[in-house]
Amino acid sequence: QVQLTESGGGWVQAGGSLRLSCAASGRTASTSAMGWFRQAPGKEREFVATISSRGGVTQYADSVKGRFTISRDNAKNTVFLQMNSLKPEDTAVYYCSARPYGTSRLLGDYDAWGQGTQVTVSS
């Protein structure tokens, strides 16, 4: 099983930037596809971005495309989510996730999850 720990969340004004990090350890962390999901109060957890094990394939939700960038450093077993031009509607708990196969936008395809990190964007 892969263990995941997120960091980097916080408070920022609209238009600002944050970078989230997810440190992975355990089973084949460097060969797992990774994903970021988010959950706002009263809403279901939703897909944000995903990256393949070697970083060659990325996918984004339409709501963040052009503003967020997912990347990974396999030497450090860390995945990043650079978030620019943040909007109040980006406010949510952000979760890192892992799966042993290719990229996926589906929450149910992931078998490892971090504890989440809060991102708050004020208007």
Backbone as CSV, one residue per row, in Angstrom:
resi,resn,N_x,N_y,N_z,CA_x,CA_y,CA_z,C_x,C_y,C_z
1,GLN,0.841,-1.194,0.000,0.000,0.000,0.000,0.881,1.251,0.000
2,VAL,0.443,2.255,-0.729,1.157,3.529,-0.771,0.640,4.436,0.335
3,GLN,1.542,5.068,1.055,1.161,6.058,2.070,1.392,7.454,1.496
4,LEU,0.433,8.349,1.712,0.466,9.679,1.108,0.285,10.749,2.175
5,THR,1.080,11.808,2.089,0.973,12.917,3.030,1.016,14.230,2.268
6,GLU,-0.073,14.994,2.340,-0.146,16.271,1.655,0.351,17.408,2.548
7,SER,0.800,18.471,1.908,1.181,19.691,2.613,1.064,20.861,1.648
8,GLY,1.127,22.067,2.192,1.145,23.249,1.350,-0.154,24.020,1.275
9,GLY,-1.193,23.513,1.908,-2.449,24.236,1.886,-2.370,25.494,2.729
10,GLY,-3.421,26.312,2.640,-3.451,27.532,3.433,-4.490,28.495,2.923
11,TRP,-4.321,29.736,3.311,-5.251,30.804,2.941,-4.579,31.717,1.941
12,VAL,-5.333,32.133,0.920,-4.781,33.031,-0.083,-5.911,33.887,-0.638
13,GLN,-5.583,35.070,-1.079,-6.583,35.927,-1.714,-6.801,35.503,-3.162
14,ALA,-7.956,35.817,-3.684,-8.263,35.501,-5.072,-7.190,36.090,-5.989
15,GLY,-6.792,35.295,-6.966,-5.739,35.701,-7.878,-4.364,35.238,-7.450
16,GLY,-4.258,34.751,-6.222,-2.978,34.293,-5.709,-2.641,32.877,-6.114
17,SER,-1.530,32.379,-5.566,-1.027,31.052,-5.915,-0.674,30.257,-4.669
18,LEU,-0.774,28.952,-4.796,-0.312,28.015,-3.778,0.268,26.804,-4.489
19,ARG,1.205,26.120,-3.833,1.709,24.861,-4.369,1.523,23.778,-3.318
20,LEU,0.771,22.770,-3.680,0.563,21.617,-2.811,1.605,20.550,-3.122
21,SER,2.017,19.843,-2.088,2.940,18.732,-2.241,2.320,17.469,-1.662
22,CYS,2.697,16.343,-2.222,2.228,15.045,-1.726,3.425,14.106,-1.695
23,ALA,3.851,13.756,-0.498,4.958,12.823,-0.323,4.422,11.402,-0.275
24,ALA,4.995,10.531,-1.106,4.535,9.155,-1.197,5.599,8.200,-0.702
25,SER,5.163,7.131,-0.071,6.083,6.089,0.366,5.359,4.755,0.298
26,GLY,6.156,3.674,0.354,5.556,2.352,0.349,5.560,1.715,-1.017
27,ARG,4.620,0.814,-1.190,4.536,0.002,-2.399,4.623,0.795,-3.683
28,THR,5.643,0.568,-4.438,5.783,1.067,-5.810,5.289,2.498,-5.995
29,ALA,5.643,3.374,-5.074,5.164,4.754,-5.161,5.556,5.383,-6.485
30,SER,6.768,5.124,-6.955,7.259,5.776,-8.162,6.642,5.200,-9.428
31,THR,5.952,4.068,-9.320,5.318,3.472,-10.500,3.805,3.631,-10.481
32,SER,3.306,4.434,-9.572,1.873,4.667,-9.460,1.481,5.942,-10.176
33,ALA,0.336,5.898,-10.843,-0.271,7.139,-11.308,-0.807,7.873,-10.080
34,MET,-0.755,9.190,-10.129,-1.174,9.993,-8.981,-2.278,10.951,-9.403
35,GLY,-3.117,11.300,-8.436,-4.197,12.225,-8.732,-4.412,13.197,-7.588
36,TRP,-4.999,14.319,-7.926,-5.470,15.288,-6.937,-6.992,15.407,-7.098
37,PHE,-7.659,15.347,-5.978,-9.103,15.544,-5.923,-9.374,16.620,-4.883
38,ARG,-10.572,17.177,-4.892,-10.923,18.175,-3.876,-12.374,18.003,-3.461
39,GLN,-12.660,18.450,-2.241,-14.010,18.355,-1.719,-14.350,19.632,-0.965
40,ALA,-15.334,20.342,-1.484,-15.825,21.556,-0.842,-16.940,21.188,0.134
41,PRO,-17.209,22.036,1.124,-18.264,21.739,2.099,-19.608,21.476,1.417
42,GLY,-20.220,20.370,1.786,-21.523,20.037,1.250,-21.527,19.484,-0.155
43,LYS,-20.339,19.262,-0.717,-20.243,18.763,-2.087,-19.490,17.445,-2.122
44,GLU,-19.641,16.732,-3.226,-18.925,15.479,-3.396,-17.469,15.757,-3.781
45,ARG,-16.623,14.782,-3.488,-15.226,14.885,-3.886,-15.141,14.839,-5.401
46,GLU,-14.341,15.730,-5.987,-14.259,15.814,-7.439,-12.817,15.780,-7.928
47,PHE,-12.681,15.319,-9.142,-11.383,15.213,-9.795,-10.807,16.591,-10.098
48,VAL,-9.490,16.729,-9.896,-8.793,17.961,-10.232,-7.747,17.713,-11.311
49,ALA,-6.829,16.759,-11.064,-5.741,16.512,-12.006,-5.147,15.136,-11.742
50,THR,-4.507,14.579,-12.767,-3.840,13.299,-12.623,-2.585,13.280,-13.478
51,ILE,-1.611,12.456,-13.073,-0.346,12.361,-13.795,0.098,10.905,-13.814
52,SER,0.673,10.492,-14.932,1.128,9.116,-15.067,2.398,8.879,-14.254
53,SER,2.802,7.622,-14.150,3.921,7.263,-13.273,5.220,7.961,-13.664
54,ARG,5.430,8.157,-14.948,6.657,8.817,-15.389,6.457,10.292,-15.705
55,GLY,5.230,10.765,-15.548,4.956,12.183,-15.748,4.652,12.584,-17.177
56,GLY,4.589,11.626,-18.080,4.397,11.976,-19.479,2.967,12.275,-19.870
57,VAL,2.038,11.861,-19.049,0.617,12.079,-19.342,-0.023,12.819,-18.188
58,THR,-0.727,13.891,-18.481,-1.466,14.631,-17.458,-2.871,14.917,-17.968
59,GLN,-3.794,15.018,-17.053,-5.176,15.384,-17.382,-5.677,16.340,-16.308
60,TYR,-6.578,17.224,-16.716,-7.103,18.222,-15.796,-8.619,18.340,-15.921
61,ALA,-9.238,18.713,-14.814,-10.645,19.087,-14.872,-10.761,20.395,-15.645
62,ASP,-11.849,20.569,-16.361,-12.045,21.787,-17.145,-11.983,23.036,-16.270
63,SER,-12.431,22.912,-15.037,-12.500,24.068,-14.141,-11.130,24.589,-13.723
64,VAL,-10.088,23.775,-13.878,-8.747,24.210,-13.447,-7.756,24.262,-14.594
65,LYS,-8.148,23.808,-15.772,-7.242,23.765,-16.917,-6.729,25.163,-17.239
66,GLY,-5.407,25.268,-17.407,-4.794,26.556,-17.689,-4.393,27.325,-16.446
67,ARG,-4.881,26.882,-15.272,-4.526,27.559,-14.017,-3.701,26.666,-13.094
68,PHE,-3.975,25.366,-13.120,-3.277,24.403,-12.266,-2.325,23.557,-13.099
69,THR,-1.211,23.157,-12.484,-0.250,22.270,-13.131,0.158,21.162,-12.167
70,ILE,-0.003,19.918,-12.600,0.439,18.777,-11.809,1.798,18.324,-12.327
71,SER,2.682,17.955,-11.412,4.007,17.466,-11.792,4.484,16.496,-10.718
72,ARG,5.583,15.820,-10.997,6.110,14.874,-10.022,7.621,14.807,-10.110
73,ASP,8.235,14.475,-8.988,9.667,14.255,-8.894,9.838,12.850,-8.316
74,ASN,10.056,11.872,-9.174,10.125,10.487,-8.708,11.362,10.224,-7.852
75,ALA,12.408,10.998,-8.030,13.589,10.834,-7.186,13.270,11.155,-5.727
76,LYS,12.291,12.030,-5.535,11.878,12.411,-4.189,10.517,11.828,-3.816
77,ASN,9.951,11.010,-4.713,8.623,10.416,-4.457,7.604,11.474,-4.042
78,THR,7.574,12.558,-4.785,6.704,13.676,-4.451,5.945,14.137,-5.691
79,VAL,4.674,14.439,-5.488,3.829,14.993,-6.538,3.414,16.398,-6.114
80,PHE,3.327,17.295,-7.086,3.003,18.684,-6.798,1.744,19.105,-7.555
81,LEU,1.071,20.088,-6.987,-0.026,20.748,-7.687,0.189,22.248,-7.541
82,GLN,0.658,22.865,-8.622,0.843,24.309,-8.641,-0.485,24.948,-9.025
83,MET,-0.991,25.808,-8.151,-2.302,26.419,-8.368,-2.128,27.926,-8.508
84,ASN,-2.437,28.441,-9.676,-2.332,29.871,-9.960,-3.711,30.454,-10.229
85,SER,-3.802,31.773,-10.177,-5.066,32.477,-10.450,-6.208,31.855,-9.663
86,LEU,-5.983,31.668,-8.383,-6.978,30.987,-7.561,-8.258,31.807,-7.429
87,LYS,-9.367,31.073,-7.349,-10.696,31.674,-7.245,-11.358,31.192,-5.954
88,PRO,-12.312,31.946,-5.442,-13.015,31.495,-4.233,-13.628,30.105,-4.401
89,GLU,-14.058,29.771,-5.593,-14.654,28.453,-5.820,-13.637,27.320,-5.798
90,ASP,-12.349,27.645,-5.705,-11.325,26.612,-5.531,-11.185,26.199,-4.063
91,THR,-11.874,26.904,-3.162,-11.817,26.575,-1.743,-12.327,25.159,-1.508
92,ALA,-11.499,24.334,-0.866,-11.843,22.933,-0.636,-10.724,22.263,0.146
93,VAL,-10.991,21.052,0.590,-9.924,20.182,1.080,-9.393,19.423,-0.130
94,TYR,-8.097,19.474,-0.321,-7.461,18.831,-1.468,-6.804,17.527,-1.024
95,TYR,-7.095,16.462,-1.768,-6.600,15.135,-1.447,-5.689,14.613,-2.544
96,CYS,-4.598,14.006,-2.126,-3.700,13.301,-3.030,-4.114,11.834,-3.061
97,SER,-3.960,11.202,-4.221,-4.364,9.808,-4.353,-3.406,9.072,-5.283
98,ALA,-3.415,7.737,-5.192,-2.521,6.922,-6.018,-3.242,5.678,-6.508
99,ARG,-2.834,5.202,-7.669,-3.358,3.944,-8.202,-2.238,3.259,-8.952
100,PRO,-2.260,1.921,-8.997,-1.126,1.183,-9.576,-1.092,1.132,-11.094
101,TYR,-2.058,1.703,-11.774,-2.106,1.609,-13.222,-2.034,3.007,-13.831
102,GLY,-2.663,3.226,-14.960,-2.566,4.504,-15.635,-3.448,5.572,-15.018
103,THR,-3.399,6.749,-15.640,-4.164,7.872,-15.130,-5.665,7.598,-15.189
104,SER,-6.393,8.249,-14.299,-7.849,8.119,-14.281,-8.460,9.354,-13.648
105,ARG,-9.638,9.721,-14.123,-10.407,10.813,-13.541,-11.405,10.315,-12.508
106,LEU,-11.490,9.013,-12.342,-12.524,8.425,-11.494,-12.028,8.188,-10.081
107,LEU,-12.753,8.733,-9.125,-12.387,8.616,-7.716,-12.253,7.158,-7.295
108,GLY,-13.149,6.302,-7.769,-13.154,4.908,-7.367,-11.990,4.081,-7.895
109,ASP,-11.245,4.629,-8.847,-10.101,3.908,-9.410,-8.857,4.015,-8.534
110,TYR,-8.877,4.882,-7.540,-7.713,5.103,-6.689,-7.828,4.305,-5.401
111,ASP,-6.710,3.692,-4.977,-6.773,2.832,-3.789,-5.961,3.346,-2.621
112,ALA,-5.374,4.510,-2.750,-4.630,5.110,-1.640,-4.935,6.601,-1.600
113,TRP,-5.116,7.117,-0.373,-5.499,8.519,-0.194,-4.731,9.144,0.953
114,GLY,-4.430,10.433,0.804,-3.863,11.176,1.907,-4.963,11.699,2.818
115,GLN,-4.544,12.434,3.835,-5.506,12.933,4.830,-6.149,14.245,4.392
116,GLY,-5.592,14.880,3.379,-6.151,16.124,2.856,-5.492,17.356,3.438
117,THR,-5.523,18.440,2.666,-4.998,19.725,3.109,-5.985,20.811,2.674
118,GLN,-6.273,21.728,3.587,-7.282,22.751,3.336,-6.715,23.897,2.512
119,VAL,-7.449,24.297,1.491,-7.137,25.482,0.697,-8.327,26.422,0.796
120,THR,-8.076,27.641,1.222,-9.124,28.641,1.351,-8.751,29.865,0.527
121,VAL,-9.634,30.251,-0.389,-9.397,31.407,-1.259,-10.456,32.454,-0.931
122,SER,-10.012,33.621,-0.513,-10.950,34.676,-0.158,-11.100,35.664,-1.308
123,SER,-12.286,36.228,-1.416,-12.557,37.174,-2.512,-12.154,38.583,-2.126
